[in-house]
Amino acid sequence: MAQAKATKATATKATVQVAELQHNGTEISYADIWAFVQQHAGGNLHNVQIVPLGNVQLDSDAPVPFGYNGKRGGVRETIQNWMLKGVDGDCSLATVLGKAKPLGHSSKKPVCLHALLNGGYSPSSSVWGTGYVKLVVQPKAA
């Protein structure tokens, strides 16, 4: 009877490329958001996560310098909080936009997402050009 020879398997880690959409000095438009979802996430909003950047103060009542000056608990504050912290911990673009839709937030032209990606609701914002979130496509399991 032949004996099995033990061999040491060497595993190499696979490098996973993750697609991201983040402000790089040029305004991110609504068309850019949807082109990113189509091209990198197979058109599926569930495959895209909203990820806050390091400049977001998640423990603060106003984690970013815009959208928190209106009515306490107002629509913009609520939607921005969902985008920064998730809906019950779920930060997928599909979940957040679905939850925000009944509040009047468009899924096709998501104003609050556009603001968080670009640094405010208007180019006249003092922080325009500073992104506070990025969109990240979740890698597919191998």
N, C-alpha and C positions, 0 to 999 in steps of 0.2 A: 504494500500500500504506500502510495506516494504521500509524503508529508507536505503540507501547505507551508509555503515560505512567507513569513511576515515581511511585508514591505512598508516602508514609510511613505505615505501619500503626501505630496506637497500640494497644497491648495493655493491658488492665487486668487486674490480678491478682485472681483469685477468692479470696474469703475462705472458708476452710474451717472450719466449726464442728466442733470435736472434743469428743465427750462424755467426761467424766471423772467418776469416783467417788472422792471424797477426804473424809476426816474434816473435818467443819465444826462440831464442837461437840456433835454427837449421835452416839451409837453407830451404827455401820454393822452391820446384822444380816445373817445368811445370806440372808434373804428379800430384803434390799436389794441384795445382790450379784447374785442371780439375776434380780431385776426389772430391774436395770441391763443385764445381758447380754441379756435378752429384748427390752427396749425399744430399746436403742441399738446392739446388735451383731447384731441379727437372730437371737438365740438361739445364735449360733456363738461358742464359746470361743476359736476361732482368731483372731477379730477383736479380741480384747481383749489388751492388753499390761499386764504388771505393771511399773510404773515407780517406782524408788526416789526418795524425796524428798531434798532437800538436807541433811537432818539425819542421813542414813545415812552412816556412815564405811566405805565399801566396801573400803578397804585394810586395815581392822582385822580381827583375829581374831574380834572381837565387834562387828559393824557396828551393832547396835542393843542397847539395854540389857536385853534379855530373850531367853530361849531359848538362851543360850550357857553356862549354868551347870551343865548336866548332863554326861553322858559326852561326851568329845571325839569328834567325828565321829558323834554320836548322831542320832536321827531328826529331832528339831526343828531342830538345827543344820543338818543336811543340807538339809531342806526349805526352811528360811528362806534359806539360801545360794542355792538354786535360784531362789527368788522374788526375791531381791535382785540376783542376777548372771546368772540365766538358766541353762538347761540347754544347755551348749555354745553359749552366746550367744543362745539362743532364749528370750525372755521372754514368749511367749504363754501365756495362762492355760491353754489346752488342753495345751500341752507340759508345763508345770510340774505341773499336776494329774495328768496321765497318768503322769508319771515318779514322782510321790509316792504314787500309789495302791498299788503293791506294798508300800510301807513302812507301810501302814495308814492313810494320810491320806485322808479322805473327800472325794470330789469334790462332793458335795452340801452338806456342812457343813465346808468347808475351815478347820480350826481355826487353822493357821499364818497363812493369809491374813487371817482375821478378826483375829488378834493384830496383824499388821503394819499393818492398816488402822486399828485402834483404839488401839494403844499398849500391848499386853500381853495376857496370857492371862486376866486377871481385872480387874474394875473396881477391885480393891484395889491394882493395880500403881501404883507411884509415877509412872509416865509415861502412865497411862491417859488417853485423850483427845488424845494426840499421835500423829498418823498418821506412818508411816514409808514407806508406799507409797501409790500411787494406781493405779486402773485406768483405762486410756485406750483408747478405741475407735480403731482405726486407720482413718483416712479412706479412703474408696473412691477409686480412681483415676478421674479424669474422662475 
